[in-house]
Amino acid sequence: MGSSDSSIENTGSPTRSTTAGPGRPAGAEEPTCWAAWTTKHLNSGPGGVRTVEVGVMTGDLTVHTTWTGSEAVLTVQYTGALDWHTLEGSPLPAGDENTARALHQHAVEAVKAGGGTGLLR
């Protein structure tokens, strides 16, 4: 299992918004609330984590979760990079902020565990 010197940045818990929030698809209904969490400097376990766009990612990773009010959009990047990649299995249903926060923690644990898998639906 990978070790990390990670910290969680709660970038919007709770943030109430009447404008588009991060992770909201174009044309989607405007959320009445959203929240976001970021955990940096996760050392992925052997085999890394699987993304939709680039396949398996390994090494020093950052996980970001955006809760749109109804689902959690989970993404990952190489720490310090510009590009974000969707974790395989994202988005996941999340009817409340606590569920979305738990899904973020699940994604963090998946990265640390490795195994080259995505998220379970």
C-alpha positions in Angstrom: 0.0 0.0 0.0 1.4 3.4 -0.9 2.2 6.0 1.7 1.3 9.6 1.4 2.1 13.0 2.8 -1.4 14.1 1.8 -3.7 16.8 3.0 -7.3 17.4 2.2 -8.4 20.8 1.0 -12.1 21.3 1.4 -12.6 23.8 -1.4 -16.3 24.4 -1.0 -18.0 22.6 1.9 -20.7 23.6 1.8 -20.8 26.1 -1.0 -24.1 27.3 -2.3 -24.0 28.5 -5.8 -26.5 29.9 -8.3 -23.8 29.7 -11.0 -22.1 26.8 -12.7 -19.9 24.8 -10.4 -16.8 22.9 -11.3 -17.5 19.4 -12.7 -20.9 20.5 -14.1 -21.3 19.3 -17.7 -22.2 21.8 -20.3 -26.0 22.2 -20.6 -26.7 20.4 -17.3 -29.2 21.8 -14.9 -27.6 24.5 -12.7 -27.0 23.0 -9.2 -28.4 24.7 -6.2 -25.4 23.6 -4.2 -22.0 22.0 -4.7 -18.8 21.2 -2.8 -15.3 20.1 -3.7 -12.4 18.3 -2.0 -8.8 17.9 -3.1 -6.2 15.6 -1.7 -2.6 16.2 -2.9 0.6 14.2 -2.9 -0.8 10.7 -2.8 1.8 8.0 -3.6 -0.1 5.5 -5.7 0.1 1.8 -4.7 1.5 -0.8 -7.1 -0.4 -0.7 -10.4 -1.8 2.9 -9.8 -5.4 3.8 -10.6 -7.3 3.6 -13.9 -8.7 6.7 -15.7 -11.0 7.0 -18.6 -8.7 9.2 -20.8 -5.2 7.9 -20.3 -5.6 4.5 -18.6 -3.5 3.7 -15.6 -1.7 6.5 -13.7 1.0 5.9 -11.1 3.2 8.0 -8.9 2.5 11.3 -7.0 -1.2 12.0 -7.7 -3.8 14.4 -6.6 -7.5 13.5 -6.3 -10.3 16.1 -6.8 -14.0 15.5 -6.2 -16.8 17.9 -7.1 -20.2 17.3 -5.7 -22.9 18.7 -8.0 -25.8 18.2 -5.7 -26.7 14.8 -7.2 -23.4 13.2 -8.2 -19.7 13.1 -7.3 -17.3 13.7 -10.2 -13.9 12.2 -9.3 -10.8 13.2 -11.1 -7.0 12.7 -10.7 -3.9 14.4 -12.0 -0.2 14.0 -11.6 0.5 16.4 -8.7 1.4 19.8 -10.1 0.2 19.0 -13.6 -2.5 21.0 -15.5 -4.6 18.1 -16.9 -7.3 16.3 -14.9 -8.4 12.8 -15.8 -11.7 11.2 -14.9 -11.4 8.2 -12.6 -12.9 5.1 -14.2 -16.4 4.7 -12.8 -17.0 8.4 -12.3 -19.4 10.1 -11.9 -21.1 8.3 -9.0 -24.5 9.1 -7.6 -24.3 11.2 -4.4 -27.6 12.6 -3.1 -25.9 14.5 -0.3 -22.6 16.1 0.6 -21.7 13.5 3.2 -22.0 10.7 0.6 -19.9 12.8 -1.8 -17.2 13.3 0.8 -17.2 9.5 1.6 -16.7 8.9 -2.2 -13.8 11.2 -2.2 -12.2 9.3 0.6 -12.9 6.1 -1.3 -11.1 7.5 -4.3 -8.1 8.5 -2.1 -7.9 5.0 -0.7 -8.2 3.5 -4.2 -5.2 5.5 -5.3 -3.1 4.5 -2.3 -4.1 0.8 -2.7 -3.2 0.7 -6.4 -4.1 -2.3 -8.4 -4.8 -0.5 -11.6 -8.6 -0.4 -11.0 -11.1 2.5 -11.1 -14.0 3.1 -8.8 -16.7 0.6 -8.0 -20.2 1.6 -9.0 
